[in-house]
Amino acid sequence: MSASTIFYGTVRTAKEFTSILVDIDSKLVSIQKVVDNGTDMGAIFDRATQSAEKFGQSISQALDAYIEFARQGYKGDELGILADAGLVASNVGEITAQAASELNYT
């Protein structure tokens, strides 16, 4: 009984991990669709990971903020700064990072 629990628990964990990887990859593809061709997606991912850790959000939620601001035409350092603002607003306003990033900060 315990052997089957360990086996199926491992399978379930692997499925969850795969689901997370697919989610992150699809969000990076969404960002890549709206930014310039020469944009370093590795740097965006690293910055989003740092933002998620800094503001107590998941990487997925941080990437949602990046997607929204990238769609609005922001690039480079602006993109990271505004995404951070969106993550802070989501923490304070108790709303999703995507909804916070749709707000106009200007």
Secondary structure, DSSP 8 states (H G I E B T S, - for coil): -HHHHHHHHHHHHHHHHHHHHHHHHHHHHHHHHHS-TT--HHHHHHHHHHHHHHHT--HHHHHHHHHHHHHTT--HHHHHHHHHHHHHHHHHHTS-HHHHHHS---
